[in-house]
Amino acid sequence: MEPIKVIRKIAEAIDKSVEETSDVPWKNAVEAGGLISMGDTGTIGIDECFQRSFGPLLLQFQYKWWDTTKTFSPGPDRTRLTLTLLHGSQEISKYSGTYDT
């Protein structure tokens, strides 16, 4: 799949995930786009990065989820989704969405 198609599908899935407060749309789009998980580095939640290279471009999708009951200001659990396009270390474009559950 071409990079622009992958980017559009994931960006649309971010919007749908925010609208539906669901992880299903973004997970399906990231998997269909061929992005690979780099692992979960979270301590009080989930912090997982997915990546795919397109020649000199790197597409990163960051999934962060916080269990706010374990913080100083408890509230609803929060999910942040961020899609970033990089050329080397230079950020070309970024798109994100956040929702509470």
Secondary structure, 3 states (H helix, E strand, C coil): CCHHHHHHHHHHHHHHHHHHCCCHHHHHHHHHCCCEEEEECCCCEEEEEEEEEECCEEEEEEEEEECHHHCCCCCCCEEEEEEEEEECCEEEEEEEEEEEC
